[in-house]
C-alpha cells in the first residue's frame, strides 16, 4: 500500500493522492483518490479490499506516520510498541504491517504508480473528470476492472491466504479511531477541544477518574466506552464551573484593615487561652458573638 501525489486532474481540478493497494501475488490493484494520504483514505481502500477479497495476512508500507511510527523513550522503557490509528485497525484484523526502508523495496507498487500516472491521467482527461468523487466512481466502475484484466496474472500458488471476510458490523467495529481519555471529577471527558458530559446514572456507570475509550467513525459519530461497554453522554458547550463555597461556611474577617495583635485570642491556641478571655465575649440569648479585634479610632 502506498500513496501517489500527482496532478491527476491536470489543470481541471485540485492535486490529489491516489491511494494504491496492489496484491503481491497477482498484481491485482485497488485504488481511490483523495486530497491527502490520510488514515481514512488508507482505511477506505483497505476496507474495500477486504469486502471484495478477504483479510490479507500483511501489508507492505513505507514509514509514513499514517502506517507506523517509532516508539517513544517511555514506551521503550515500558516495553510497549508504538501503534498508529491505522496500525490499530490492522491489529484488530490480525494484519501485520511491514515497513519498507526504501522506495525500491516497494518496486511493485511504485511501478504501478507509474502506470496510473500515464494511463489514468489521460482517461480522466478524456472523461473530463475534475473531482475526487467523479474519479472514484470512474475507478470503481471502469478503470480498475479494465486495468486488472490487462495487468493482473495468476498467482504462483493456487492457495489463497486471505482470511475470511468479517461481517459489515464487525468491520464497523474495526475501522474507527480509538483514543483513551480520563473522566474528570465533573464527569466531563475532553476530546478534540470538545466537552462530553458523561451520565452519572444508569447502567455501566463510569466513575470519576475512570479510564474510557472515545471511538470515532469516519462520519463523525462518537461513542464513549468504559470497559468495553457504551456509556451515555451528551456534548456541552463549555465545562461546568466549580460551585462557589457555601456562604454559611465562610469566616468573616474584620473589614477595618487592622490586623489583630499577637496577644489576641484569634492568634492563640484554644487549649492555651486563659479562662478570663471568655469575659470578652458577649452573650445574646443562645448565641455567642465574638468581639471585633478592630480598635476604635
C-alpha positions in Angstrom: 0.0 0.0 0.0 1.3 3.4 -0.9 0.0 6.9 -1.8 1.0 8.7 -5.0 0.7 12.5 -5.1 0.2 13.8 -8.7 -1.8 16.3 -10.7 -4.4 13.7 -11.6 -6.8 16.2 -13.0 -4.1 18.3 -14.6 -5.4 21.9 -14.6 -9.1 21.0 -14.3 -9.1 20.2 -10.6 -7.0 20.0 -7.4 -3.9 18.0 -6.9 -4.6 14.7 -5.2 -3.2 11.5 -3.7 -4.0 8.1 -5.3 -4.1 5.5 -2.5 -2.9 2.3 -4.2 -3.2 -1.2 -2.9 -1.5 -4.0 -5.0 -1.6 -7.7 -4.4 1.9 -9.1 -4.4 0.9 -12.5 -5.8 -1.3 -11.4 -8.7 -0.7 -7.7 -9.2 -4.4 -7.1 -8.7 -5.0 -3.4 -8.0 -7.5 -1.4 -5.9 -7.2 2.4 -5.6 -9.0 5.6 -4.6 -8.2 9.3 -4.9 -8.4 11.8 -2.1 -6.8 15.1 -1.1 -4.2 13.7 1.2 -2.7 10.4 2.3 -4.8 10.2 5.4 -5.9 7.5 7.8 -9.4 7.4 6.4 -8.2 7.2 2.8 -6.0 4.3 3.6 -8.7 2.7 5.8 -11.3 3.1 3.0 -9.1 1.3 0.4 -8.2 -1.5 2.8 -11.9 -2.0 3.8 -12.9 -2.1 0.1 -10.2 -4.8 -0.5 -11.4 -6.8 2.5 -15.0 -6.7 1.4 -14.0 -8.0 -2.0 -11.2 -10.4 -1.4 -10.9 -11.0 2.4 -8.4 -10.0 5.1 -4.8 -10.0 3.9 -2.0 -11.5 6.0 0.3 -8.5 5.9 0.6 -5.0 4.4 3.9 -3.7 3.0 4.0 0.1 3.5 6.6 2.9 3.9 7.5 4.7 7.1 4.9 7.4 6.9 3.2 8.2 10.2 -0.1 7.1 8.8 1.0 3.5 8.9 3.8 3.2 11.5 5.8 5.3 14.0 8.8 4.8 16.2 8.3 4.1 19.9 9.0 6.9 22.4 11.6 6.5 25.1 8.8 6.0 27.7 7.2 3.3 25.5 10.5 1.5 25.1 11.0 1.6 28.9 7.6 0.1 29.4 8.1 -2.5 26.6 5.2 -1.1 24.6 5.0 -1.0 20.8 4.1 2.3 19.1 0.9 2.0 17.1 -0.9 4.4 14.8 -4.6 4.6 14.5 -4.3 2.8 11.2 -2.0 0.2 12.8 -4.6 -0.3 15.5 -7.2 -1.1 12.8 -4.8 -3.7 11.3 -4.1 -5.2 14.7 -7.8 -5.8 15.3 -7.9 -7.6 11.9 -4.7 -9.6 12.6 -2.9 -7.9 9.7 0.9 -7.4 10.1 2.4 -4.2 8.8 5.9 -4.5 7.2 7.6 -1.1 6.8 9.9 -0.8 3.8 13.2 1.0 4.2 13.4 2.3 0.6 11.2 3.1 -2.4 13.0 0.3 -4.3 11.7 -2.2 -1.7 8.2 -1.3 -2.9 9.0 -1.9 -6.5 5.7 -3.4 -7.5 3.5 -0.6 -6.2 6.0 2.1 -7.4 5.8 0.7 -11.0 2.0 0.6 -10.6 2.1 4.3 -9.7 3.9 5.0 -13.0 1.3 3.1 -15.0 -1.6 5.1 -13.4 0.2 8.4 -13.8 0.3 7.7 -17.5 -3.0 5.9 -18.3 -5.3 7.3 -15.6 -4.4 10.9 -16.2 -5.3 10.5 -19.9 -8.5 8.7 -19.2 -9.6 11.3 -16.7 -8.9 14.0 -19.2 -10.9 12.2 -21.9 -13.8 11.8 -19.4 -13.5 15.4 -18.3 -13.5 14.3 -14.7 -12.3 17.0 -12.3 -13.4 15.9 -8.8 -12.4 13.2 -6.3 -16.0 11.8 -6.3 -16.1 11.6 -10.0 -12.7 10.0 -10.2 -13.5 7.4 -7.6 -16.7 6.4 -9.3 -14.8 6.0 -12.6 -12.1 4.0 -10.9 -14.6 1.6 -9.4 -16.9 1.3 -12.4 -14.5 1.2 -15.4 -10.8 1.9 -14.9 -9.8 -0.7 -12.3 -11.8 -3.6 -13.8 -10.1 -2.9 -17.2 -6.7 -2.4 -15.6 -6.9 -5.7 -13.7 -8.0 -7.5 -16.9 -4.9 -6.2 -18.6 -2.2 -6.4 -16.0 -3.2 -8.9 -13.3 -2.0 -12.5 -13.6 -2.4 -15.9 -11.9 -0.6 -16.5 -8.6 2.3 -18.9 -8.5 0.4 -21.0 -5.9 -3.4 -21.7 -6.1 -3.7 -21.3 -2.3 -5.4 -18.1 -1.1 -4.0 -16.9 2.2 -6.7 -14.2 2.7 -8.6 -14.7 5.9 -12.4 -14.9 5.8 -14.2 -11.6 5.3 -15.8 -10.3 8.5 -19.4 -9.1 8.6 -20.2 -5.4 8.0 -21.0 -4.9 11.7 -17.6 -6.4 12.6 -15.8 -4.1 10.1 -17.6 -1.1 11.6 -16.0 -2.1 14.9 -12.6 -2.3 13.3 -12.5 0.9 11.2 -12.8 3.5 13.8 -10.4 5.8 15.8 -9.8 4.9 19.4 -8.5 7.4 21.9 -8.0 6.8 25.6 -9.2 9.6 27.9 -9.8 10.0 31.7 -13.1 11.2 33.1 -12.7 14.4 35.2 -14.2 14.9 38.7 -17.1 16.7 37.0 -17.7 13.6 34.8 -16.6 15.5 31.7 -14.4 13.9 29.0 -12.4 16.4 26.9 -11.9 15.2 23.3 -10.6 17.3 20.4 -11.5 20.6 22.2 -15.0 19.2 22.8 -16.6 18.6 26.2 -18.5 15.3 26.6 -20.6 15.1 29.7 -20.9 11.5 30.9 -24.2 10.5 32.5 -23.6 9.7 36.2 -26.5 7.3 36.4 -27.8 4.2 34.6 -26.1 1.1 33.5 -22.4 0.8 33.0 -21.7 4.0 35.0 -18.2 5.1 34.7 -16.6 6.6 37.8 -14.8 10.0 38.0 -11.1 9.5 37.1 -12.1 6.3 35.3 -10.3 5.5 32.0 -12.6 5.4 29.0 -12.1 5.0 25.2 -13.6 7.5 22.8 -14.5 5.9 19.5 -14.9 8.0 16.4 -16.1 6.8 12.9 -15.4 8.5 9.6 -18.9 10.0 9.5 -18.1 11.9 12.8 -20.2 9.6 15.0 -18.8 9.3 18.6 -19.1 6.7 21.3 -17.6 6.6 24.8 -16.9 3.1 26.2 -16.0 2.1 29.7 -14.5 -1.4 30.0 -16.0 -2.2 26.6 -19.5 -1.0 27.4 -21.2 2.1 26.0 -21.9 4.9 28.4 -24.5 7.6 28.0 -23.2 11.1 27.3 -24.1 14.5 25.8 -22.0 17.2 24.4 -21.9 20.5 26.3 -20.7 23.9 25.1 -18.3 24.5 28.0 -17.0 22.8 31.0 -19.1 23.3 34.2 -17.7 25.9 36.7 -16.9 24.7 40.2 -19.6 25.7 42.6 -18.7 28.5 45.0 -18.1 27.6 48.6 -21.2 27.7 50.8 -21.6 31.2 52.2 -22.6 29.8 55.6 -19.2 28.2 55.9 -17.2 31.3 55.1 -15.5 33.0 58.0 -16.0 36.7 58.1 -12.7 38.6 58.6 -12.5 42.1 60.1 -13.1 44.8 57.5 -11.3 47.5 59.3 -7.9 46.6 57.8 -6.2 46.5 61.2 -4.7 43.0 62.0 -5.2 41.6 65.5 -2.3 41.7 67.9 -0.3 38.7 68.8 -1.9 38.5 72.2 -5.4 38.5 70.8 -7.4 35.2 71.3 -7.6 34.8 67.5 -3.8 34.4 67.5 -3.7 31.9 70.4 -4.2 28.1 70.5 -7.6 27.2 72.0 -6.1 25.0 74.7 -3.8 27.8 75.8 -6.4 30.5 76.1 -6.9 31.8 79.7 -10.4 31.3 81.2 -10.8 35.1 81.7 -10.7 35.6 77.9 -14.3 34.3 77.8 -15.2 37.5 79.6 -14.6 39.3 76.3 -17.5 37.5 74.7 -21.0 38.9 74.7 -23.9 36.5 75.2 -27.1 37.2 73.4 -29.7 34.5 74.1 -28.2 31.3 72.9 -25.6 33.0 70.5 -22.1 33.8 71.4 -20.8 36.8 69.5 -17.0 37.4 69.4 -15.8 40.9 70.0 -14.2 42.5 67.0 -10.4 43.0 67.2 -10.6 46.3 65.5 -9.5 49.3 67.5 -11.8 52.3 67.7 -10.1 55.4 66.5 
